[in-house]
Amino acid sequence: MSLLERALADRGEMRRGDLGDLVGCKYWGPGRFARALKTAAEQGRIKRTGFGRYGPAA
């Protein structure tokens, strides 16, 4: 999840697909990227800014 935090801190708000490409989620295994996004958002480490969009928490 810290990888997601760093990517969003560096690049700002982005679409889910673009974030996934940036962090190489296709190599993570089935369902792991979605779980990581959900968990990070629930913990307040990142925030969901709209439909399919995420941004840094602060």
PDB file of N, CA, C, O and CB in Angstrom:
ATOM      1  N   MET A   1       0.811  -1.192   0.000  1.00  0.00           N
ATOM      2  CA  MET A   1       0.000   0.000   0.000  1.00  0.00           C
ATOM      3  C   MET A   1       0.855   1.255   0.000  1.00  0.00           C
ATOM      4  O   MET A   1       0.429   2.291  -0.512  1.00  0.00           O
ATOM      5  CB  MET A   1      -0.923  -0.002   1.187  1.00  0.00           C
ATOM      6  N   SER A   2       2.041   1.181   0.560  1.00  0.00           N
ATOM      7  CA  SER A   2       2.893   2.368   0.545  1.00  0.00           C
ATOM      8  C   SER A   2       3.286   2.720  -0.888  1.00  0.00           C
ATOM      9  O   SER A   2       3.555   3.883  -1.188  1.00  0.00           O
ATOM     10  CB  SER A   2       4.150   2.144   1.408  1.00  0.00           C
ATOM     11  N   LEU A   3       3.322   1.732  -1.765  1.00  0.00           N
ATOM     12  CA  LEU A   3       3.606   1.989  -3.174  1.00  0.00           C
ATOM     13  C   LEU A   3       2.500   2.852  -3.781  1.00  0.00           C
ATOM     14  O   LEU A   3       2.779   3.767  -4.555  1.00  0.00           O
ATOM     15  CB  LEU A   3       3.747   0.660  -3.954  1.00  0.00           C
ATOM     16  N   LEU A   4       1.266   2.565  -3.435  1.00  0.00           N
ATOM     17  CA  LEU A   4       0.137   3.371  -3.909  1.00  0.00           C
ATOM     18  C   LEU A   4       0.225   4.789  -3.353  1.00  0.00           C
ATOM     19  O   LEU A   4       0.008   5.759  -4.078  1.00  0.00           O
ATOM     20  CB  LEU A   4      -1.205   2.721  -3.504  1.00  0.00           C
ATOM     21  N   GLU A   5       0.542   4.905  -2.077  1.00  0.00           N
ATOM     22  CA  GLU A   5       0.674   6.223  -1.443  1.00  0.00           C
ATOM     23  C   GLU A   5       1.743   7.060  -2.133  1.00  0.00           C
ATOM     24  O   GLU A   5       1.517   8.226  -2.454  1.00  0.00           O
ATOM     25  CB  GLU A   5       1.012   6.071   0.047  1.00  0.00           C
ATOM     26  N   ARG A   6       2.901   6.460  -2.359  1.00  0.00           N
ATOM     27  CA  ARG A   6       4.010   7.189  -2.987  1.00  0.00           C
ATOM     28  C   ARG A   6       3.661   7.614  -4.403  1.00  0.00           C
ATOM     29  O   ARG A   6       3.943   8.744  -4.803  1.00  0.00           O
ATOM     30  CB  ARG A   6       5.275   6.329  -3.001  1.00  0.00           C
ATOM     31  N   ALA A   7       3.045   6.712  -5.164  1.00  0.00           N
ATOM     32  CA  ALA A   7       2.686   7.029  -6.546  1.00  0.00           C
ATOM     33  C   ALA A   7       1.717   8.208  -6.595  1.00  0.00           C
ATOM     34  O   ALA A   7       1.873   9.111  -7.417  1.00  0.00           O
ATOM     35  CB  ALA A   7       2.067   5.803  -7.236  1.00  0.00           C
ATOM     36  N   LEU A   8       0.721   8.198  -5.717  1.00  0.00           N
ATOM     37  CA  LEU A   8      -0.256   9.283  -5.708  1.00  0.00           C
ATOM     38  C   LEU A   8       0.341  10.576  -5.164  1.00  0.00           C
ATOM     39  O   LEU A   8      -0.026  11.663  -5.611  1.00  0.00           O
ATOM     40  CB  LEU A   8      -1.472   8.887  -4.881  1.00  0.00           C
ATOM     41  N   ALA A   9       1.250  10.471  -4.211  1.00  0.00           N
ATOM     42  CA  ALA A   9       1.917  11.668  -3.689  1.00  0.00           C
ATOM     43  C   ALA A   9       2.773  12.320  -4.776  1.00  0.00           C
ATOM     44  O   ALA A   9       2.843  13.545  -4.868  1.00  0.00           O
ATOM     45  CB  ALA A   9       2.789  11.312  -2.461  1.00  0.00           C
ATOM     46  N   ASP A  10       3.421  11.495  -5.592  1.00  0.00           N
ATOM     47  CA  ASP A  10       4.287  12.009  -6.657  1.00  0.00           C
ATOM     48  C   ASP A  10       3.500  12.560  -7.840  1.00  0.00           C
ATOM     49  O   ASP A  10       3.849  13.605  -8.387  1.00  0.00           O
ATOM     50  CB  ASP A  10       5.216  10.918  -7.137  1.00  0.00           C
ATOM     51  N   ARG A  11       2.443  11.864  -8.233  1.00  0.00           N
ATOM     52  CA  ARG A  11       1.719  12.207  -9.462  1.00  0.00           C
ATOM     53  C   ARG A  11       0.389  12.912  -9.242  1.00  0.00           C
ATOM     54  O   ARG A  11      -0.163  13.495 -10.175  1.00  0.00           O
ATOM     55  CB  ARG A  11       1.477  10.975 -10.248  1.00  0.00           C
ATOM     56  N   GLY A  12      -0.128  12.868  -8.029  1.00  0.00           N
ATOM     57  CA  GLY A  12      -1.428  13.476  -7.761  1.00  0.00           C
ATOM     58  C   GLY A  12      -2.574  12.554  -8.157  1.00  0.00           C
ATOM     59  O   GLY A  12      -2.373  11.362  -8.388  1.00  0.00           O
ATOM     60  N   GLU A  13      -3.756  13.109  -8.231  1.00  0.00           N
ATOM     61  CA  GLU A  13      -4.958  12.329  -8.535  1.00  0.00           C
ATOM     62  C   GLU A  13      -4.839  11.657  -9.903  1.00  0.00           C
ATOM     63  O   GLU A  13      -4.349  12.245 -10.867  1.00  0.00           O
ATOM     64  CB  GLU A  13      -6.207  13.227  -8.493  1.00  0.00           C
ATOM     65  N   MET A  14      -5.304  10.407  -9.955  1.00  0.00           N
ATOM     66  CA  MET A  14      -5.269   9.692 -11.232  1.00  0.00           C
ATOM     67  C   MET A  14      -6.345   8.624 -11.297  1.00  0.00           C
ATOM     68  O   MET A  14      -6.921   8.229 -10.284  1.00  0.00           O
ATOM     69  CB  MET A  14      -3.900   9.061 -11.452  1.00  0.00           C
ATOM     70  N   ARG A  15      -6.598   8.173 -12.504  1.00  0.00           N
ATOM     71  CA  ARG A  15      -7.570   7.105 -12.707  1.00  0.00           C
ATOM     72  C   ARG A  15      -6.994   5.791 -12.206  1.00  0.00           C
ATOM     73  O   ARG A  15      -5.780   5.590 -12.169  1.00  0.00           O
ATOM     74  CB  ARG A  15      -7.967   6.995 -14.196  1.00  0.00           C
ATOM     75  N   ARG A  16      -7.900   4.906 -11.824  1.00  0.00           N
ATOM     76  CA  ARG A  16      -7.521   3.596 -11.285  1.00  0.00           C
ATOM     77  C   ARG A  16      -6.606   2.840 -12.253  1.00  0.00           C
ATOM     78  O   ARG A  16      -5.593   2.276 -11.840  1.00  0.00           O
ATOM     79  CB  ARG A  16      -8.776   2.760 -10.986  1.00  0.00           C
ATOM     80  N   GLY A  17      -6.960   2.828 -13.527  1.00  0.00           N
ATOM     81  CA  GLY A  17      -6.169   2.111 -14.523  1.00  0.00           C
ATOM     82  C   GLY A  17      -4.773   2.674 -14.684  1.00  0.00           C
ATOM     83  O   GLY A  17      -3.802   1.927 -14.810  1.00  0.00           O
ATOM     84  N   ASP A  18      -4.674   4.001 -14.679  1.00  0.00           N
ATOM     85  CA  ASP A  18      -3.362   4.642 -14.800  1.00  0.00           C
ATOM     86  C   ASP A  18      -2.500   4.357 -13.577  1.00  0.00           C
ATOM     87  O   ASP A  18      -1.298   4.119 -13.695  1.00  0.00           O
ATOM     88  CB  ASP A  18      -3.519   6.156 -14.990  1.00  0.00           C
ATOM     89  N   LEU A  19      -3.120   4.381 -12.408  1.00  0.00           N
ATOM     90  CA  LEU A  19      -2.401   4.059 -11.177  1.00  0.00           C
ATOM     91  C   LEU A  19      -1.918   2.609 -11.214  1.00  0.00           C
ATOM     92  O   LEU A  19      -0.783   2.315 -10.840  1.00  0.00           O
ATOM     93  CB  LEU A  19      -3.301   4.298  -9.941  1.00  0.00           C
ATOM     94  N   GLY A  20      -2.779   1.717 -11.663  1.00  0.00           N
ATOM     95  CA  GLY A  20      -2.407   0.311 -11.775  1.00  0.00           C
ATOM     96  C   GLY A  20      -1.233   0.096 -12.712  1.00  0.00           C
ATOM     97  O   GLY A  20      -0.323  -0.678 -12.413  1.00  0.00           O
ATOM     98  N   ASP A  21      -1.255   0.784 -13.848  1.00  0.00           N
ATOM     99  CA  ASP A  21      -0.140   0.678 -14.794  1.00  0.00           C
ATOM    100  C   ASP A  21       1.150   1.198 -14.168  1.00  0.00           C
ATOM    101  O   ASP A  21       2.215   0.604 -14.337  1.00  0.00           O
ATOM    102  CB  ASP A  21      -0.453   1.455 -16.086  1.00  0.00           C
ATOM    103  N   LEU A  22       1.046   2.304 -13.451  1.00  0.00           N
ATOM    104  CA  LEU A  22       2.218   2.928 -12.834  1.00  0.00           C
ATOM    105  C   LEU A  22       2.878   2.015 -11.804  1.00  0.00           C
ATOM    106  O   LEU A  22       4.105   1.954 -11.725  1.00  0.00           O
ATOM    107  CB  LEU A  22       1.824   4.243 -12.177  1.00  0.00           C
ATOM    108  N   VAL A  23       2.076   1.309 -11.019  1.00  0.00           N
ATOM    109  CA  VAL A  23       2.632   0.458  -9.960  1.00  0.00           C
ATOM    110  C   VAL A  23       2.821  -0.996 -10.399  1.00  0.00           C
ATOM    111  O   VAL A  23       3.258  -1.827  -9.603  1.00  0.00           O
ATOM    112  CB  VAL A  23       1.730   0.501  -8.744  1.00  0.00           C
ATOM    113  N   GLY A  24       2.500  -1.307 -11.646  1.00  0.00           N
ATOM    114  CA  GLY A  24       2.719  -2.663 -12.156  1.00  0.00           C
ATOM    115  C   GLY A  24       1.780  -3.703 -11.576  1.00  0.00           C
ATOM    116  O   GLY A  24       2.198  -4.826 -11.293  1.00  0.00           O
ATOM    117  N   CYS A  25       0.519  -3.344 -11.396  1.00  0.00           N
ATOM    118  CA  CYS A  25      -0.425  -4.244 -10.720  1.00  0.00           C
ATOM    119  C   CYS A  25      -0.684  -5.536 -11.487  1.00  0.00           C
ATOM    120  O   CYS A  25      -1.139  -6.514 -10.893  1.00  0.00           O
ATOM    121  CB  CYS A  25      -1.732  -3.533 -10.497  1.00  0.00           C
ATOM    122  N   LYS A  26      -0.410  -5.567 -12.779  1.00  0.00           N
ATOM    123  CA  LYS A  26      -0.677  -6.805 -13.523  1.00  0.00           C
ATOM    124  C   LYS A  26       0.221  -7.952 -13.063  1.00  0.00           C
ATOM    125  O   LYS A  26      -0.035  -9.110 -13.394  1.00  0.00           O
ATOM    126  CB  LYS A  26      -0.485  -6.570 -15.020  1.00  0.00           C
ATOM    127  N   TYR A  27       1.248  -7.643 -12.319  1.00  0.00           N
ATOM    128  CA  TYR A  27       2.148  -8.675 -11.794  1.00  0.00           C
ATOM    129  C   TYR A  27       1.837  -9.045 -10.345  1.00  0.00           C
ATOM    130  O   TYR A  27       2.509  -9.904  -9.774  1.00  0.00           O
ATOM    131  CB  TYR A  27       3.586  -8.207 -11.898  1.00  0.00           C
ATOM    132  N   TRP A  28       0.842  -8.419  -9.750  1.00  0.00           N
ATOM    133  CA  TRP A  28       0.532  -8.626  -8.336  1.00  0.00           C
ATOM    134  C   TRP A  28      -0.261  -9.885  -8.058  1.00  0.00           C
ATOM    135  O   TRP A  28      -0.217 -10.404  -6.943  1.00  0.00           O
ATOM    136  CB  TRP A  28      -0.217  -7.460  -7.815  1.00  0.00           C
ATOM    137  N   GLY A  29      -0.973 -10.378  -9.027  1.00  0.00           N
ATOM    138  CA  GLY A  29      -1.854 -11.528  -8.800  1.00  0.00           C
ATOM    139  C   GLY A  29      -3.298 -11.081  -8.755  1.00  0.00           C
ATOM    140  O   GLY A  29      -3.589  -9.907  -8.525  1.00  0.00           O
ATOM    141  N   PRO A  30      -4.206 -12.022  -8.976  1.00  0.00           N
ATOM    142  CA  PRO A  30      -5.622 -11.682  -9.091  1.00  0.00           C
ATOM    143  C   PRO A  30      -6.205 -11.052  -7.825  1.00  0.00           C
ATOM    144  O   PRO A  30      -6.065 -11.594  -6.728  1.00  0.00           O
ATOM    145  CB  PRO A  30      -6.404 -12.913  -9.438  1.00  0.00           C
ATOM    146  N   GLY A  31      -6.853  -9.913  -7.991  1.00  0.00           N
ATOM    147  CA  GLY A  31      -7.565  -9.271  -6.895  1.00  0.00           C
ATOM    148  C   GLY A  31      -6.730  -8.462  -5.924  1.00  0.00           C
ATOM    149  O   GLY A  31      -7.285  -7.749  -5.088  1.00  0.00           O
ATOM    150  N   ARG A  32      -5.426  -8.549  -6.008  1.00  0.00           N
ATOM    151  CA  ARG A  32      -4.588  -7.866  -5.010  1.00  0.00           C
ATOM    152  C   ARG A  32      -4.605  -6.349  -5.144  1.00  0.00           C
ATOM    153  O   ARG A  32      -4.587  -5.636  -4.141  1.00  0.00           O
ATOM    154  CB  ARG A  32      -3.167  -8.354  -5.119  1.00  0.00           C
ATOM    155  N   PHE A  33      -4.640  -5.859  -6.366  1.00  0.00           N
ATOM    156  CA  PHE A  33      -4.666  -4.412  -6.567  1.00  0.00           C
ATOM    157  C   PHE A  33      -5.962  -3.822  -6.015  1.00  0.00           C
ATOM    158  O   PHE A  33      -5.936  -2.809  -5.315  1.00  0.00           O
ATOM    159  CB  PHE A  33      -4.514  -4.068  -8.063  1.00  0.00           C
ATOM    160  N   ALA A  34      -7.075  -4.441  -6.323  1.00  0.00           N
ATOM    161  CA  ALA A  34      -8.373  -3.960  -5.827  1.00  0.00           C
ATOM    162  C   ALA A  34      -8.409  -3.974  -4.303  1.00  0.00           C
ATOM    163  O   ALA A  34      -8.899  -3.029  -3.684  1.00  0.00           O
ATOM    164  CB  ALA A  34      -9.523  -4.821  -6.390  1.00  0.00           C
ATOM    165  N   ARG A  35      -7.893  -5.039  -3.696  1.00  0.00           N
ATOM    166  CA  ARG A  35      -7.860  -5.121  -2.232  1.00  0.00           C
ATOM    167  C   ARG A  35      -6.952  -4.052  -1.643  1.00  0.00           C
ATOM    168  O   ARG A  35      -7.282  -3.438  -0.628  1.00  0.00           O
ATOM    169  CB  ARG A  35      -7.392  -6.510  -1.783  1.00  0.00           C
ATOM    170  N   ALA A  36      -5.811  -3.834  -2.280  1.00  0.00           N
ATOM    171  CA  ALA A  36      -4.877  -2.819  -1.783  1.00  0.00           C
ATOM    172  C   ALA A  36      -5.500  -1.425  -1.855  1.00  0.00           C
ATOM    173  O   ALA A  36      -5.355  -0.634  -0.923  1.00  0.00           O
ATOM    174  CB  ALA A  36      -3.563  -2.854  -2.588  1.00  0.00           C
ATOM    175  N   LEU A  37      -6.190  -1.120  -2.952  1.00  0.00           N
ATOM    176  CA  LEU A  37      -6.870   0.171  -3.072  1.00  0.00           C
ATOM    177  C   LEU A  37      -7.928   0.336  -1.993  1.00  0.00           C
ATOM    178  O   LEU A  37      -8.000   1.372  -1.333  1.00  0.00           O
ATOM    179  CB  LEU A  37      -7.506   0.314  -4.455  1.00  0.00           C
ATOM    180  N   LYS A  38      -8.743  -0.688  -1.822  1.00  0.00           N
ATOM    181  CA  LYS A  38      -9.827  -0.630  -0.840  1.00  0.00           C
ATOM    182  C   LYS A  38      -9.276  -0.450   0.570  1.00  0.00           C
ATOM    183  O   LYS A  38      -9.757   0.393   1.326  1.00  0.00           O
ATOM    184  CB  LYS A  38     -10.686  -1.900  -0.913  1.00  0.00           C
ATOM    185  N   THR A  39      -8.273  -1.239   0.920  1.00  0.00           N
ATOM    186  CA  THR A  39      -7.689  -1.175   2.258  1.00  0.00           C
ATOM    187  C   THR A  39      -7.024   0.177   2.511  1.00  0.00           C
ATOM    188  O   THR A  39      -7.208   0.775   3.570  1.00  0.00           O
ATOM    189  CB  THR A  39      -6.674  -2.302   2.446  1.00  0.00           C
ATOM    190  N   ALA A  40      -6.253   0.652   1.539  1.00  0.00           N
ATOM    191  CA  ALA A  40      -5.568   1.939   1.699  1.00  0.00           C
ATOM    192  C   ALA A  40      -6.575   3.078   1.865  1.00  0.00           C
ATOM    193  O   ALA A  40      -6.357   3.984   2.669  1.00  0.00           O
ATOM    194  CB  ALA A  40      -4.654   2.214   0.492  1.00  0.00           C
ATOM    195  N   ALA A  41      -7.664   3.035   1.117  1.00  0.00           N
ATOM    196  CA  ALA A  41      -8.696   4.074   1.234  1.00  0.00           C
ATOM    197  C   ALA A  41      -9.407   3.984   2.581  1.00  0.00           C
ATOM    198  O   ALA A  41      -9.675   5.009   3.208  1.00  0.00           O
ATOM    199  CB  ALA A  41      -9.719   3.951   0.088  1.00  0.00           C
ATOM    200  N   GLU A  42      -9.712   2.777   3.028  1.00  0.00           N
ATOM    201  CA  GLU A  42     -10.376   2.601   4.327  1.00  0.00           C
ATOM    202  C   GLU A  42      -9.499   3.074   5.479  1.00  0.00           C
ATOM    203  O   GLU A  42     -10.005   3.596   6.472  1.00  0.00           O
ATOM    204  CB  GLU A  42     -10.751   1.135   4.534  1.00  0.00           C
ATOM    205  N   GLN A  43      -8.190   2.895   5.350  1.00  0.00           N
ATOM    206  CA  GLN A  43      -7.260   3.308   6.396  1.00  0.00           C
ATOM    207  C   GLN A  43      -6.889   4.791   6.301  1.00  0.00           C
ATOM    208  O   GLN A  43      -6.165   5.305   7.154  1.00  0.00           O
ATOM    209  CB  GLN A  43      -6.005   2.463   6.328  1.00  0.00           C
ATOM    210  N   GLY A  44      -7.374   5.465   5.283  1.00  0.00           N
ATOM    211  CA  GLY A  44      -7.090   6.885   5.124  1.00  0.00           C
ATOM    212  C   GLY A  44      -5.722   7.182   4.548  1.00  0.00           C
ATOM    213  O   GLY A  44      -5.253   8.318   4.622  1.00  0.00           O
ATOM    214  N   ARG A  45      -5.079   6.189   3.980  1.00  0.00           N
ATOM    215  CA  ARG A  45      -3.745   6.388   3.413  1.00  0.00           C
ATOM    216  C   ARG A  45      -3.815   7.018   2.025  1.00  0.00           C
ATOM    217  O   ARG A  45      -2.891   7.716   1.610  1.00  0.00           O
ATOM    218  CB  ARG A  45      -2.996   5.059   3.344  1.00  0.00           C
ATOM    219  N   ILE A  46      -4.907   6.771   1.312  1.00  0.00           N
ATOM    220  CA  ILE A  46      -5.217   7.416   0.042  1.00  0.00           C
ATOM    221  C   ILE A  46      -6.699   7.771   0.103  1.00  0.00           C
ATOM    222  O   ILE A  46      -7.405   7.328   1.009  1.00  0.00           O
ATOM    223  CB  ILE A  46      -4.877   6.483  -1.204  1.00  0.00           C
ATOM    224  N   LYS A  47      -7.173   8.564  -0.851  1.00  0.00           N
ATOM    225  CA  LYS A  47      -8.610   8.850  -0.848  1.00  0.00           C
ATOM    226  C   LYS A  47      -9.195   8.637  -2.233  1.00  0.00           C
ATOM    227  O   LYS A  47      -8.548   8.867  -3.254  1.00  0.00           O
ATOM    228  CB  LYS A  47      -8.879  10.289  -0.374  1.00  0.00           C
ATOM    229  N   ARG A  48     -10.422   8.196  -2.230  1.00  0.00           N
ATOM    230  CA  ARG A  48     -11.159   8.044  -3.476  1.00  0.00           C
ATOM    231  C   ARG A  48     -11.763   9.402  -3.796  1.00  0.00           C
ATOM    232  O   ARG A  48     -12.497   9.968  -2.986  1.00  0.00           O
ATOM    233  CB  ARG A  48     -12.266   6.922  -3.374  1.00  0.00           C
ATOM    234  N   THR A  49     -11.456   9.923  -4.972  1.00  0.00           N
ATOM    235  CA  THR A  49     -11.878  11.279  -5.312  1.00  0.00           C
ATOM    236  C   THR A  49     -13.057  11.316  -6.267  1.00  0.00           C
ATOM    237  O   THR A  49     -13.615  12.384  -6.521  1.00  0.00           O
ATOM    238  CB  THR A  49     -10.733  12.031  -5.912  1.00  0.00           C
ATOM    239  N   GLY A  50     -13.434  10.187  -6.787  1.00  0.00           N
ATOM    240  CA  GLY A  50     -14.550  10.110  -7.721  1.00  0.00           C
ATOM    241  C   GLY A  50     -14.655   8.698  -8.236  1.00  0.00           C
ATOM    242  O   GLY A  50     -13.943   7.807  -7.772  1.00  0.00           O
ATOM    243  N   PHE A  51     -15.537   8.488  -9.189  1.00  0.00           N
ATOM    244  CA  PHE A  51     -15.719   7.150  -9.738  1.00  0.00           C
ATOM    245  C   PHE A  51     -14.436   6.696 -10.437  1.00  0.00           C
ATOM    246  O   PHE A  51     -14.063   7.231 -11.481  1.00  0.00           O
ATOM    247  CB  PHE A  51     -16.915   7.119 -10.721  1.00  0.00           C
ATOM    248  N   GLY A  52     -13.770   5.705  -9.848  1.00  0.00           N
ATOM    249  CA  GLY A  52     -12.548   5.163 -10.440  1.00  0.00           C
ATOM    250  C   GLY A  52     -11.344   6.081 -10.366  1.00  0.00           C
ATOM    251  O   GLY A  52     -10.385   5.900 -11.117  1.00  0.00           O
ATOM    252  N   ARG A  53     -11.371   7.067  -9.474  1.00  0.00           N
ATOM    253  CA  ARG A  53     -10.253   8.001  -9.339  1.00  0.00           C
ATOM    254  C   ARG A  53      -9.773   8.022  -7.892  1.00  0.00           C
ATOM    255  O   ARG A  53     -10.568   7.934  -6.956  1.00  0.00           O
ATOM    256  CB  ARG A  53     -10.663   9.426  -9.798  1.00  0.00           C
ATOM    257  N   TYR A  54      -8.462   8.140  -7.731  1.00  0.00           N
ATOM    258  CA  TYR A  54      -7.851   8.154  -6.404  1.00  0.00           C
ATOM    259  C   TYR A  54      -6.832   9.276  -6.335  1.00  0.00           C
ATOM    260  O   TYR A  54      -6.269   9.695  -7.346  1.00  0.00           O
ATOM    261  CB  TYR A  54      -7.188   6.793  -6.080  1.00  0.00           C
ATOM    262  N   GLY A  55      -6.606   9.755  -5.111  1.00  0.00           N
ATOM    263  CA  GLY A  55      -5.641  10.817  -4.895  1.00  0.00           C
ATOM    264  C   GLY A  55      -4.938  10.625  -3.565  1.00  0.00           C
ATOM    265  O   GLY A  55      -5.301   9.747  -2.782  1.00  0.00           O
ATOM    266  N   PRO A  56      -3.932  11.447  -3.312  1.00  0.00           N
ATOM    267  CA  PRO A  56      -3.232  11.357  -2.026  1.00  0.00           C
ATOM    268  C   PRO A  56      -4.155  11.754  -0.883  1.00  0.00           C
ATOM    269  O   PRO A  56      -5.085  12.538  -1.072  1.00  0.00           O
ATOM    270  CB  PRO A  56      -1.979  12.249  -2.027  1.00  0.00           C
ATOM    271  N   ALA A  57      -3.901  11.224   0.278  1.00  0.00           N
ATOM    272  CA  ALA A  57      -4.753  11.483   1.443  1.00  0.00           C
ATOM    273  C   ALA A  57      -4.664  12.926   1.914  1.00  0.00           C
ATOM    274  O   ALA A  57      -5.659  13.500   2.355  1.00  0.00           O
ATOM    275  CB  ALA A  57      -4.375  10.555   2.580  1.00  0.00           C
ATOM    276  N   ALA A  58      -3.499  13.503   1.824  1.00  0.00           N
ATOM    277  CA  ALA A  58      -3.344  14.883   2.336  1.00  0.00           C
ATOM    278  C   ALA A  58      -2.915  15.831   1.248  1.00  0.00           C
ATOM    279  O   ALA A  58      -2.739  17.023   1.502  1.00  0.00           O
ATOM    280  CB  ALA A  58      -2.329  14.928   3.475  1.00  0.00           C
TER     281      ALA A  58
END
